[in-house]
Structures are given as C-alpha cells and as structure tokens.
Amino acid sequence: MKMFLPTLAAALALAGCASTASLRDADQLTLYNANAGAPVSSFRYFGSLNGWTALGDSALVVWTRASQAYLLDLYGPCSRLEFVPAIGLTEHFNQVSARFDDVLLLDRTGPHIPCRIETIRPLDVKAIRSAERAARAQASGT
C-alpha cells in the first residue's frame, strides 16, 4: 500500500488527457495498432506520465516520455475511461505489468473501479507522428 500512495498522488497531479483531435477514437486505435510492437510483460514506471489518450473504453495509450509510449489493452470495457480528467497506474517496484496491474480512473468523486491491463505493447512513436502529420496534411488538402 505504501508503494501505491505515491503513485496515486502523482496520478492526481496529471490533469487531462492528451489526444489527437483530428482523428476519431477508431482511427487512432487503428493507427496505434498498426504501429504497436509485440506484447511485453511490463514497462518501467516512476509514478508520473507524460500524457495519455483514451481509445474507446477498452484501450489507451500512456506516454512515459515524449518519445516513449505504450498501448494498453484492457480486460473488457472500462466504464468512464473516455470521460475522466486523470488516470493513475498501479505498479510494483517501478514496473507496470500486464495481467497484474490496473488503470485507475480518477476524478473529483475519487477513484473508480480499476481496469485491469490485459496486454502492453510498445509503440513506434516516430511512425505514429509521421502518420498523424500525413493525416493532418491530407485533411487540410495540402
């Protein structure tokens, strides 16, 4: 429990969801799935995120650094994922692990039912940024 409290405090400080406004959730999920690597068992986490993007109610991207992100697939739908202003992650010894750790949904009413992480896949951030630029250019007609 002592390890959990600093993580929760850091997560509460993370306000807002980073998202790409020009792409719908389904399009973003397709883009991220296309640029996701093979599943990994865990990733290093030191109590704060650089950003996050909800992709519907059963997946999200967490940015641990500007150049490092992970696609998290969740077990079943995660109620309110798209609507909360902040999230947290459980961790053990600075590692977030698939099948053992959870995404915590945080808002003014407090934590909600945790959403278990099913799989973790690292993302090719450079390829995603390139594809997003191309999509914006195509949308603007340039």
C-alpha positions in Angstrom: 0.0 0.0 0.0 2.9 2.4 0.7 4.1 2.0 -2.9 0.6 2.7 -4.2 0.1 6.0 -2.4 2.9 8.0 -4.2 1.7 6.6 -7.5 -1.8 7.8 -6.7 -0.6 11.2 -5.7 1.4 11.6 -8.9 -1.5 10.5 -10.9 -3.8 13.0 -9.3 -1.4 15.7 -10.4 -1.7 14.5 -14.0 -4.7 16.5 -15.2 -6.2 15.9 -18.6 -6.0 13.6 -21.4 -3.6 14.1 -24.3 -5.3 13.3 -27.6 -5.1 13.9 -31.3 -8.1 16.0 -32.1 -8.0 15.4 -35.8 -8.5 11.6 -35.6 -11.6 9.8 -34.2 -11.0 7.1 -31.5 -11.5 4.3 -34.0 -9.0 5.8 -36.4 -6.5 6.4 -33.6 -6.8 2.8 -32.4 -6.2 1.6 -35.9 -3.1 3.8 -36.2 -1.7 2.8 -32.8 -2.4 -0.9 -33.5 -0.6 -0.7 -36.8 2.5 0.8 -35.0 2.5 -1.4 -31.9 5.2 -3.9 -31.3 4.9 -7.4 -29.9 3.4 -7.6 -26.4 5.7 -7.1 -23.5 5.2 -8.3 -19.9 5.9 -4.9 -18.3 7.4 -1.4 -18.6 9.3 0.9 -16.2 7.2 3.5 -14.5 8.3 6.0 -11.9 5.0 7.5 -10.8 4.2 10.0 -13.5 3.0 10.0 -17.1 3.9 12.5 -19.9 0.3 12.1 -21.2 -2.4 9.6 -22.1 -5.0 9.0 -24.8 -8.2 7.0 -24.3 -9.1 4.9 -27.3 -12.7 3.9 -26.6 -13.5 2.0 -23.5 -11.1 -0.9 -23.7 -7.7 0.6 -24.8 -5.5 3.6 -24.1 -2.0 4.9 -24.8 0.2 6.0 -22.0 3.2 8.2 -22.7 6.0 7.7 -20.2 8.2 10.1 -22.0 7.8 12.3 -25.1 9.5 9.6 -27.2 8.1 6.5 -25.4 4.5 5.2 -25.3 2.7 2.0 -24.7 -0.7 0.7 -26.0 -2.6 -0.8 -23.1 -5.4 -3.2 -23.9 -7.8 -3.7 -21.0 -9.9 -6.7 -19.9 -13.4 -5.8 -21.0 -14.9 -2.3 -21.2 -13.5 0.3 -18.7 -16.5 2.4 -17.7 -15.9 6.2 -17.9 -12.4 5.9 -19.3 -13.1 8.5 -22.0 -14.6 10.9 -19.5 -12.2 11.1 -16.5 -9.8 14.0 -16.3 -6.9 11.9 -14.9 -5.7 8.4 -14.6 -3.2 6.5 -12.5 -1.5 3.2 -12.8 -0.7 0.6 -10.2 2.8 -0.6 -10.1 5.1 -2.9 -8.2 8.8 -2.0 -7.8 8.5 0.7 -10.6 7.1 -1.8 -13.1 3.6 -1.9 -14.6 2.8 -5.4 -15.6 0.2 -6.9 -17.9 -2.4 -9.1 -16.1 -1.3 -7.8 -12.7 -1.7 -4.0 -12.7 -4.6 -1.7 -13.2 -5.5 1.7 -14.8 -7.2 3.8 -12.1 -9.8 6.3 -13.2 -9.6 9.5 -11.2 -11.9 12.5 -10.9 -13.4 14.7 -8.1 -15.5 11.8 -6.8 -12.4 9.7 -6.2 -11.1 6.5 -7.7 -13.5 4.2 -9.6 -13.3 0.5 -10.3 -9.8 -0.3 -11.5 -9.4 -1.5 -15.1 -7.1 -4.5 -15.4 -4.3 -4.3 -18.0 -4.5 -7.3 -20.4 -1.6 -6.5 -22.7 1.1 -4.0 -23.1 2.6 -3.2 -26.5 5.4 -0.6 -27.1 4.6 2.0 -29.8 6.8 3.2 -32.6 6.4 6.9 -31.7 8.2 8.2 -34.8 6.0 6.3 -37.2 2.9 7.4 -35.3 3.9 11.1 -35.5 4.6 10.8 -39.2 1.3 9.1 -39.9 -0.5 11.8 -37.9 1.2 14.6 -39.8 0.2 12.9 -43.1 -3.4 12.6 -41.9 -3.5 16.3 -41.0 -2.0 17.3 -44.3 -4.5 15.2 -46.2 -7.4 16.6 -44.2 -6.3 20.2 -44.9 -5.8 19.4 -48.6 -2.0 20.1 -48.7 
